Amino acid sequence: MSNAAPKKLEGSARERLLAAANELFYEEGVHTVGIERVLERAGVAKASLYSTFGSKDELVRAYLEARAERRRRRIAERIARHDDPRTRILSIFELMGELAADPAFRGCAFYNASAEGPRKETKASRICDGQRSWTRALFAELARDAGAADPEGLARQLVLLYDGAMVGSSMDRDPSAPAVAREMAELLLDAAVPARAARRRPGKS
């Protein structure tokens, strides 16, 4: 492990606070990290936090919102490379595999925040729930485009695979988990769209 000092954060007070929150909350948890550590990492005074966000809860909300936007953009950019809905679905697992190979990978920020927090609705929990709903809706849309007879059912299965790959790659420190999930997703797609599977098998007309 390197003992080098972390790189100084640049930008406005808001940008530095969000950058510090993104580092520390993702690495250690939104409840574990106290606000003083965020302020120290950002290099700003407490007054800047309260004038910009109002509270730590609002900073947590902004951190999760920024990560949600980043994930949606990243997935949208990846699936836009492909025209075939089936390939688009599989590319989501491929993208996860690339992210899981990063030494800084700590799993899903939304799963982590949900597991840490109380079992009640908060601004942060609404963002986590919204991100999960977005993922399920995306899989359903792509499953429908792929010709699945039950796109909602297939989407539910794909989300469970996505969950398992995300948690497994983090907790087991196994960056190959998304590749295994991708193989399983292919089997689900073959079962959900049998006509397409028959065309893919050699010797079939």
C-alpha positions as CSV (number, residue, x, y, z in Angstrom):
1,M,0.0,0.0,0.0
2,S,1.3,3.4,-0.9
3,N,2.0,5.9,1.8
4,A,1.9,8.8,-0.7
5,A,-0.4,11.7,0.3
6,P,-3.7,11.7,-1.6
7,K,-3.8,14.1,-4.6
8,K,-5.1,17.6,-3.7
9,L,-8.7,18.1,-4.8
10,E,-9.4,21.0,-7.2
11,G,-12.4,23.0,-8.1
12,S,-15.1,24.9,-6.2
13,A,-16.1,24.1,-2.6
14,R,-19.0,22.1,-3.9
15,E,-16.9,20.1,-6.3
16,R,-14.3,19.4,-3.7
17,L,-16.9,18.3,-1.2
18,L,-18.5,15.9,-3.7
19,A,-15.1,14.6,-4.8
20,A,-14.1,13.9,-1.1
21,A,-17.5,12.3,-0.4
22,N,-17.2,10.1,-3.5
23,E,-13.8,8.9,-2.3
24,L,-14.5,8.4,1.4
25,F,-18.2,7.3,1.3
26,Y,-17.6,4.8,-1.4
27,E,-14.4,3.4,0.2
28,E,-15.6,3.3,3.8
29,G,-19.4,3.9,4.0
30,V,-21.7,6.9,4.3
31,H,-22.3,6.3,8.0
32,T,-18.7,5.2,9.0
33,V,-17.1,8.4,7.6
34,G,-17.6,11.5,9.8
35,I,-18.2,14.9,8.3
36,E,-14.9,16.2,9.7
37,R,-12.9,13.7,7.5
38,V,-14.8,14.9,4.5
39,L,-14.1,18.5,5.3
40,E,-10.4,17.7,5.8
41,R,-10.1,15.8,2.6
42,A,-12.0,18.5,0.7
43,G,-9.9,21.3,2.3
44,V,-13.0,23.4,3.1
45,A,-14.4,24.9,6.3
46,K,-17.6,23.5,7.9
47,A,-19.4,26.7,7.0
48,S,-18.9,25.8,3.3
49,L,-20.6,22.5,3.8
50,Y,-23.6,24.0,5.4
51,S,-23.9,26.9,3.0
52,T,-23.6,24.5,0.0
53,F,-25.5,21.4,1.1
54,G,-27.1,22.3,4.4
55,S,-26.3,19.0,6.2
56,K,-24.4,15.7,5.9
57,D,-27.6,14.0,4.8
58,E,-27.8,16.3,1.8
59,L,-24.2,15.7,0.9
60,V,-24.9,11.9,1.0
61,R,-27.9,12.5,-1.2
62,A,-25.8,14.5,-3.7
63,Y,-23.1,11.9,-3.6
64,L,-25.5,9.1,-4.5
65,E,-27.3,11.2,-7.1
66,A,-24.0,11.9,-8.8
67,R,-23.1,8.2,-8.8
68,A,-26.5,7.3,-10.2
69,E,-26.1,9.8,-13.1
70,R,-22.6,8.5,-13.8
71,R,-23.8,4.8,-13.8
72,R,-26.7,5.6,-16.1
73,R,-24.5,7.5,-18.5
74,R,-21.8,4.8,-18.5
75,I,-24.4,2.0,-19.2
76,A,-26.1,4.1,-21.9
77,E,-22.8,4.8,-23.6
78,R,-22.0,1.0,-23.5
79,I,-25.2,-0.3,-24.9
80,A,-25.2,2.4,-27.6
81,R,-22.3,0.6,-29.2
82,H,-24.6,-2.2,-30.2
83,D,-27.7,-2.5,-32.3
84,D,-28.8,-6.0,-31.2
85,P,-30.9,-5.9,-27.9
86,R,-29.4,-9.3,-26.8
87,T,-25.9,-8.0,-27.2
88,R,-26.9,-4.8,-25.4
89,I,-28.0,-6.9,-22.4
90,L,-24.8,-8.9,-22.3
91,S,-22.7,-5.8,-22.7
92,I,-24.0,-4.5,-19.3
93,F,-22.4,-7.5,-17.6
94,E,-19.2,-7.0,-19.6
95,L,-19.0,-3.4,-18.4
96,M,-19.4,-4.6,-14.8
97,G,-16.5,-7.0,-15.4
98,E,-14.3,-4.1,-16.4
99,L,-15.3,-2.1,-13.4
100,A,-14.8,-5.1,-11.0
101,A,-11.2,-5.5,-12.2
102,D,-10.4,-2.0,-10.9
103,P,-8.5,-2.3,-7.5
104,A,-10.7,0.6,-6.2
105,F,-13.9,-1.4,-6.8
106,R,-16.0,-1.7,-3.7
107,G,-19.2,-3.0,-5.2
108,C,-22.4,-1.1,-5.7
109,A,-22.6,2.3,-3.9
110,F,-26.4,1.9,-3.7
111,Y,-26.4,-1.6,-2.2
112,N,-23.7,-0.4,0.3
113,A,-25.6,2.7,1.3
114,S,-28.9,0.8,1.6
115,A,-27.3,-1.9,3.8
116,E,-25.8,0.7,6.1
117,G,-28.9,2.8,6.5
118,P,-32.0,2.4,8.7
119,R,-34.9,0.5,7.2
120,K,-37.0,3.6,6.5
121,E,-37.5,6.0,3.7
122,T,-35.0,8.8,3.4
123,K,-33.8,11.0,0.5
124,A,-30.8,8.6,0.1
125,S,-33.0,5.5,0.1
126,R,-35.2,7.0,-2.6
127,I,-32.2,7.5,-4.8
128,C,-31.1,3.9,-4.2
129,D,-34.6,2.6,-4.9
130,G,-34.8,4.8,-8.0
131,Q,-31.5,3.5,-9.4
132,R,-32.7,-0.1,-8.9
133,S,-36.0,0.6,-10.6
134,W,-34.1,2.2,-13.5
135,T,-31.9,-0.9,-13.9
136,R,-35.0,-3.2,-13.8
137,A,-36.8,-1.0,-16.4
138,L,-33.8,-1.0,-18.7
139,F,-33.5,-4.8,-18.6
140,A,-37.3,-5.1,-19.3
141,E,-37.0,-2.7,-22.2
142,L,-34.1,-4.6,-23.7
143,A,-35.8,-8.0,-23.1
144,R,-38.9,-6.7,-24.8
145,D,-36.8,-5.5,-27.8
146,A,-35.1,-9.0,-27.9
147,G,-38.4,-10.7,-28.3
148,A,-38.9,-12.2,-24.8
149,A,-42.4,-13.5,-24.2
150,D,-42.3,-12.3,-20.6
151,P,-39.9,-9.3,-20.6
152,E,-40.8,-8.3,-17.0
153,G,-40.0,-11.8,-15.7
154,L,-36.8,-11.9,-17.6
155,A,-35.8,-8.5,-16.3
156,R,-36.3,-9.7,-12.8
157,Q,-34.0,-12.7,-13.4
158,L,-31.4,-10.5,-15.0
159,V,-31.5,-8.0,-12.1
160,L,-30.9,-10.9,-9.7
161,L,-27.9,-12.0,-11.8
162,Y,-26.7,-8.4,-11.8
163,D,-27.1,-8.2,-8.0
164,G,-25.2,-11.5,-7.5
165,A,-22.4,-10.6,-9.8
166,M,-22.0,-7.2,-8.1
167,V,-21.9,-8.5,-4.6
168,G,-19.8,-11.6,-5.5
169,S,-17.2,-9.6,-7.3
170,S,-16.9,-7.3,-4.3
171,M,-17.2,-9.6,-1.3
172,D,-15.2,-12.5,-2.9
173,R,-12.8,-10.1,-4.5
174,D,-13.5,-12.0,-7.7
175,P,-13.5,-9.9,-10.8
176,S,-14.6,-12.9,-12.9
177,A,-18.1,-13.0,-11.3
178,P,-19.6,-10.7,-13.9
179,A,-18.3,-13.0,-16.7
180,V,-20.0,-16.0,-15.0
181,A,-23.2,-13.9,-14.7
182,R,-22.9,-13.0,-18.4
183,E,-22.8,-16.8,-19.3
184,M,-25.9,-17.3,-17.2
185,A,-27.6,-14.4,-18.8
186,E,-27.1,-16.0,-22.2
187,L,-28.8,-19.2,-20.9
188,L,-31.7,-17.1,-19.7
189,L,-32.0,-15.3,-23.0
190,D,-31.9,-18.6,-24.9
191,A,-34.8,-19.9,-22.7
192,A,-36.8,-16.6,-23.0
193,V,-36.3,-16.3,-26.7
194,P,-36.1,-19.9,-28.0
195,A,-36.5,-19.0,-31.7
196,R,-33.4,-16.8,-31.5
197,A,-31.5,-19.6,-29.6
198,A,-32.4,-22.1,-32.4
199,R,-31.0,-19.7,-35.0
200,R,-27.7,-19.4,-33.0
201,R,-27.1,-23.2,-32.8
202,P,-25.1,-24.8,-35.6
203,G,-27.0,-27.0,-38.0
204,K,-30.3,-25.2,-37.5
205,S,-32.0,-23.5,-40.5
